Amino acid sequence: MEIVTASTVTCPECGHSKTEEMPTNACQYFYECEKCKTVLKPLQGDCCVFCSYGTVACPSIQENRSCC
């Protein structure tokens, strides 16, 4: 299985979307929207901002590994 490392993050506050490269060796817990400057954190039950607000889950989840 090939791991996808790009995910489009959409800000729930302003709707701005941007494609970002996900780290493969760590979870990203914070993400600042470049448009409205809202700092996003994972929703309850998610391990990172990509799992909560991205189009693709983080590499750990894609590989069915426990996340961070």
ZIRA-V501252 format. One record per residue. RES is the residue in three letters. SS is DSSP state (helix for helix, strand for strand, loop for the rest). PSI is psi in degrees with one decimal (999 if undefined). D_CENTER is the distance of its C-alpha to the mean C-alpha in whole Angstrom. Layout:
BEGIN
res-><RES RES>
ss-><SS SS>
psi-><PSI PSI>
d_center-><D_CENTER D_CENTER>
END
This chain:
BEGIN
res-><MET GLU ILE VAL THR ALA SER THR VAL THR CYS PRO GLU CYS GLY HIS SER LYS THR GLU GLU MET PRO THR ASN ALA CYS GLN TYR PHE TYR GLU CYS GLU LYS CYS LYS THR VAL LEU LYS PRO LEU GLN GLY ASP CYS CYS VAL PHE CYS SER TYR GLY THR VAL ALA CYS PRO SER ILE GLN GLU ASN ARG SER CYS CYS>
ss-><loop loop loop loop loop strand strand strand strand strand loop loop loop loop loop loop strand strand strand strand strand loop loop loop loop loop loop loop loop strand strand strand loop loop loop loop loop loop strand strand strand loop loop loop loop loop loop loop helix helix helix helix helix strand loop loop loop loop helix helix helix helix loop loop loop loop loop loop>
psi-><129.4 132.1 130.4 127.2 1.4 137.1 141.2 116.6 131.5 124.9 127.1 -15.7 -45.8 -9.7 1.5 136.7 144.3 136.6 128.2 153.7 127.7 142.5 145.0 -8.0 9.1 161.7 147.7 110.7 -30.2 147.4 126.2 123.3 128.5 -16.3 -55.4 -4.4 13.1 135.3 116.2 142.9 156.8 146.4 158.1 130.0 -13.7 153.0 -19.7 170.9 -28.3 -36.7 -31.3 -41.0 -0.2 167.2 -15.9 135.2 159.4 159.6 -37.8 -45.1 -39.4 -34.0 7.5 33.8 159.4 142.0 140.3 999>
d_center-><20 18 14 12 10 9 7 8 6 9 11 13 15 17 15 14 12 11 10 8 9 7 10 12 13 11 8 7 8 9 8 11 12 15 17 17 16 14 12 9 9 8 11 14 13 10 9 6 4 1 5 6 6 5 8 8 7 6 10 11 11 12 15 16 16 16 12 13>
END
